[in-house]
Amino acid sequence: MGISSTDLRRAGLFRGLTGCDLTGLLAVARPQQAAAGTTFFLADDQAARCYLLTAGYVKLVQAGLDGAEVVVRMVGPGEIFGWVAVMGGSCYPGTAEAVTDSAALAWDAEAVRRAILATPLLGLNALEAVGRRLREAQDRVRELATERAERRVARTLLRLADQAGTSTSGGVEIAIPVGRQLLADTAGATLHTVSRILAAWDHQGIIGGSRQRIILRQPDRLRALAEDDSEA
Protein backbone atom coordinates (compact mmCIF):
# COMPACT_ATOMS: atom_id res chain seq x y z
CA MET A 1 0.00 0.00 0.00
CA GLY A 2 1.39 3.43 -0.96
CA ILE A 3 2.05 6.19 1.55
CA SER A 4 0.48 9.58 0.84
CA SER A 5 1.38 13.08 2.01
CA THR A 6 -1.59 12.90 4.39
CA ASP A 7 -0.17 9.72 5.94
CA LEU A 8 3.22 11.39 6.32
CA ARG A 9 1.72 14.47 8.00
CA ARG A 10 0.38 12.30 10.85
CA ALA A 11 3.94 11.73 12.04
CA GLY A 12 4.99 14.40 14.54
CA LEU A 13 8.24 15.03 12.69
CA PHE A 14 6.34 16.31 9.65
CA ARG A 15 3.64 18.27 11.50
CA GLY A 16 2.83 21.57 9.78
CA LEU A 17 4.78 20.90 6.59
CA THR A 18 3.25 21.90 3.26
CA GLY A 19 2.05 19.39 0.68
CA CYS A 20 4.97 20.37 -1.55
CA ASP A 21 7.49 19.68 1.23
CA LEU A 22 5.93 16.30 1.95
CA THR A 23 5.81 15.35 -1.71
CA GLY A 24 9.51 16.10 -1.98
CA LEU A 25 10.27 13.91 1.05
CA LEU A 26 8.19 11.06 -0.35
CA ALA A 27 10.05 11.27 -3.65
CA VAL A 28 13.37 10.41 -2.00
CA ALA A 29 12.04 7.85 0.51
CA ARG A 30 12.78 4.15 0.15
CA PRO A 31 10.12 1.66 1.28
CA GLN A 32 11.56 -1.09 3.45
CA GLN A 33 9.99 -4.11 5.14
CA ALA A 34 11.08 -6.43 7.93
CA ALA A 35 9.35 -9.66 8.93
CA ALA A 36 8.87 -10.35 12.63
CA GLY A 37 12.20 -11.32 14.17
CA THR A 38 14.30 -9.67 11.45
CA THR A 39 16.02 -6.28 11.61
CA PHE A 40 16.08 -2.92 9.90
CA PHE A 41 19.64 -2.44 11.12
CA LEU A 42 22.07 -3.91 13.63
CA ALA A 43 24.04 -2.26 16.41
CA ASP A 44 27.32 -0.85 15.08
CA ASP A 45 26.08 -0.83 11.47
CA GLN A 46 27.00 2.35 9.64
CA ALA A 47 24.31 4.93 10.44
CA ALA A 48 23.33 5.89 6.91
CA ARG A 49 19.51 6.21 7.07
CA CYS A 50 16.70 7.22 9.36
CA TYR A 51 13.28 5.55 9.26
CA LEU A 52 9.59 6.31 9.68
CA LEU A 53 7.66 3.24 10.78
CA THR A 54 4.45 2.97 8.77
CA ALA A 55 3.17 -0.41 9.99
CA GLY A 56 3.99 -2.89 12.73
CA TYR A 57 6.11 -2.52 15.87
CA VAL A 58 9.88 -2.40 16.31
CA LYS A 59 12.02 -2.74 19.44
CA LEU A 60 15.27 -0.82 19.76
CA VAL A 61 17.72 -3.08 21.56
CA GLN A 62 21.11 -2.55 23.14
CA ALA A 63 23.39 -4.98 24.96
CA GLY A 64 23.90 -4.38 28.68
CA LEU A 65 27.26 -4.56 30.43
CA ASP A 66 26.61 -8.25 31.17
CA GLY A 67 25.68 -8.92 27.55
CA ALA A 68 21.96 -9.20 28.32
CA GLU A 69 19.49 -7.61 25.92
CA VAL A 70 17.93 -4.31 27.00
CA VAL A 71 14.92 -2.92 25.12
CA VAL A 72 15.57 0.81 25.03
CA ARG A 73 12.30 1.77 23.32
CA MET A 74 9.34 0.33 21.48
CA VAL A 75 8.52 2.07 18.20
CA GLY A 76 5.00 2.20 16.77
CA PRO A 77 3.49 3.44 13.49
CA GLY A 78 4.18 7.11 12.82
CA GLU A 79 7.39 7.18 14.89
CA ILE A 80 10.91 7.90 13.69
CA PHE A 81 13.88 5.68 14.54
CA GLY A 82 17.52 5.57 13.49
CA TRP A 83 17.65 9.36 13.94
CA VAL A 84 21.29 9.16 15.02
CA ALA A 85 22.17 8.99 11.32
CA VAL A 86 20.90 12.56 10.82
CA MET A 87 22.53 13.79 14.05
CA GLY A 88 25.99 12.86 12.82
CA GLY A 89 26.49 9.51 14.52
CA SER A 90 28.74 7.13 12.62
CA CYS A 91 27.10 3.90 13.86
CA TYR A 92 23.71 2.87 15.20
CA PRO A 93 23.98 2.41 18.99
CA GLY A 94 21.48 -0.46 18.97
CA THR A 95 19.54 -2.93 16.86
CA ALA A 96 16.10 -2.22 15.39
CA GLU A 97 14.25 -5.55 15.39
CA ALA A 98 10.70 -6.03 14.13
CA VAL A 99 8.40 -7.45 16.82
CA THR A 100 5.66 -7.93 14.22
CA ASP A 101 5.79 -7.82 10.41
CA SER A 102 6.69 -4.17 9.85
CA ALA A 103 7.14 -1.59 7.11
CA ALA A 104 8.98 1.72 7.07
CA LEU A 105 10.11 4.56 4.85
CA ALA A 106 13.87 5.14 4.88
CA TRP A 107 15.72 8.35 4.02
CA ASP A 108 19.41 8.83 3.44
CA ALA A 109 20.77 11.04 6.19
CA GLU A 110 22.04 13.65 3.75
CA ALA A 111 18.59 13.95 2.13
CA VAL A 112 17.05 14.70 5.54
CA ARG A 113 19.74 17.27 6.33
CA ARG A 114 19.03 19.06 3.05
CA ALA A 115 15.30 19.02 3.83
CA ILE A 116 15.95 20.52 7.29
CA LEU A 117 18.03 23.33 5.78
CA ALA A 118 15.27 24.05 3.27
CA THR A 119 12.41 23.71 5.79
CA PRO A 120 13.21 25.18 9.23
CA LEU A 121 9.94 23.81 10.67
CA LEU A 122 11.22 20.29 10.02
CA GLY A 123 14.30 21.12 12.09
CA LEU A 124 12.15 22.43 14.96
CA ASN A 125 10.00 19.31 14.88
CA ALA A 126 13.13 17.18 14.92
CA LEU A 127 14.49 19.10 17.92
CA GLU A 128 11.23 18.49 19.81
CA ALA A 129 11.38 14.78 18.96
CA VAL A 130 14.97 14.49 20.18
CA GLY A 131 14.02 16.33 23.37
CA ARG A 132 11.19 13.86 24.06
CA ARG A 133 13.51 10.91 23.52
CA LEU A 134 16.04 12.45 25.92
CA ARG A 135 13.38 12.95 28.62
CA GLU A 136 12.19 9.38 28.15
CA ALA A 137 15.74 8.09 28.48
CA GLN A 138 16.26 10.11 31.66
CA ASP A 139 13.01 8.73 33.11
CA ARG A 140 14.11 5.17 32.32
CA VAL A 141 17.47 5.67 34.02
CA ARG A 142 15.76 7.08 37.11
CA GLU A 143 13.27 4.21 37.22
CA LEU A 144 15.97 1.57 36.91
CA ALA A 145 18.04 3.20 39.65
CA THR A 146 15.33 3.96 42.20
CA GLU A 147 12.13 1.97 41.66
CA ARG A 148 11.01 -1.52 42.60
CA ALA A 149 10.52 -4.11 39.86
CA GLU A 150 6.72 -4.15 40.36
CA ARG A 151 6.50 -0.45 39.69
CA ARG A 152 8.74 -0.66 36.61
CA VAL A 153 6.67 -3.51 35.16
CA ALA A 154 3.45 -1.57 35.78
CA ARG A 155 4.86 1.52 34.08
CA THR A 156 6.05 -0.56 31.12
CA LEU A 157 2.61 -2.12 30.62
CA LEU A 158 0.93 1.28 30.80
CA ARG A 159 3.36 2.73 28.23
CA LEU A 160 2.67 -0.18 25.88
CA ALA A 161 -1.08 0.27 26.39
CA ASP A 162 -0.81 3.99 25.57
CA GLN A 163 1.16 3.14 22.44
CA ALA A 164 -0.74 0.08 21.19
CA GLY A 165 -3.77 -0.44 23.40
CA THR A 166 -7.24 -1.29 22.11
CA SER A 167 -10.36 -1.05 24.29
CA THR A 168 -12.29 -4.31 24.49
CA SER A 169 -15.12 -5.62 26.63
CA GLY A 170 -12.53 -7.25 28.90
CA GLY A 171 -10.24 -4.22 29.27
CA VAL A 172 -7.39 -2.67 27.31
CA GLU A 173 -5.63 -5.19 25.08
CA ILE A 174 -2.04 -4.48 24.05
CA ALA A 175 -1.74 -5.14 20.32
CA ILE A 176 1.99 -5.85 20.51
CA PRO A 177 2.84 -9.51 21.26
CA VAL A 178 4.25 -9.01 24.76
CA GLY A 179 6.03 -12.13 25.94
CA ARG A 180 7.49 -12.28 29.42
CA GLN A 181 11.06 -11.99 28.11
CA LEU A 182 10.24 -8.87 26.10
CA LEU A 183 8.58 -7.33 29.16
CA ALA A 184 11.57 -8.25 31.32
CA ASP A 185 14.02 -6.73 28.81
CA THR A 186 11.94 -3.54 28.63
CA ALA A 187 11.34 -3.14 32.37
CA GLY A 188 14.90 -4.01 33.36
CA ALA A 189 13.92 -7.05 35.42
CA THR A 190 14.66 -10.77 35.36
CA LEU A 191 12.38 -13.23 33.60
CA HIS A 192 11.67 -14.93 36.94
CA THR A 193 10.66 -11.65 38.57
CA VAL A 194 8.36 -10.65 35.71
CA SER A 195 6.72 -14.09 35.65
CA ARG A 196 6.07 -13.86 39.40
CA ILE A 197 4.61 -10.34 39.14
CA LEU A 198 2.34 -11.19 36.20
CA ALA A 199 1.09 -14.35 37.88
CA ALA A 200 0.17 -12.38 40.99
CA TRP A 201 -1.58 -9.67 39.00
CA ASP A 202 -3.44 -12.25 36.94
CA HIS A 203 -4.64 -13.92 40.16
CA GLN A 204 -5.82 -10.53 41.46
CA GLY A 205 -7.67 -9.77 38.21
CA ILE A 206 -5.50 -6.78 37.34
CA ILE A 207 -4.37 -8.29 34.03
CA GLY A 208 -5.41 -11.22 31.86
CA GLY A 209 -4.86 -12.71 28.43
CA SER A 210 -2.31 -15.23 27.21
CA ARG A 211 1.47 -15.51 27.29
CA GLN A 212 1.78 -13.27 24.20
CA ARG A 213 -1.35 -11.09 24.53
CA ILE A 214 -1.84 -9.06 27.69
CA ILE A 215 -5.13 -7.39 28.64
CA LEU A 216 -5.21 -4.71 31.32
CA ARG A 217 -8.44 -5.63 33.09
CA GLN A 218 -8.06 -2.95 35.77
CA PRO A 219 -5.97 -0.15 34.23
CA ASP A 220 -6.72 2.24 37.10
CA ARG A 221 -5.41 -0.23 39.65
CA LEU A 222 -2.30 -0.81 37.56
CA ARG A 223 -1.82 2.95 37.34
CA ALA A 224 -2.00 3.15 41.14
CA LEU A 225 0.71 0.49 41.37
CA ALA A 226 2.85 2.45 38.90
CA GLU A 227 2.53 5.68 40.88
CA ASP A 228 2.66 4.37 44.45
CA ASP A 229 5.67 2.18 45.17
CA SER A 230 4.45 1.36 48.68
CA GLU A 231 1.23 -0.12 47.29
CA ALA A 232 3.19 -2.23 44.83
Helices and strands as residue ranges (DSSP letters): H 5-9, G 12-14, H 19-27, E 30-34, E 39-41, E 49-55, E 58-63, E 69-75, E 80-81, G 83-85, E 95-98, E 102-108, H 109-118, H 120-146, H 149-164, E 165-168, E 171-174, H 180-187, H 191-204, E 207-209, E 214-216, H 219-227
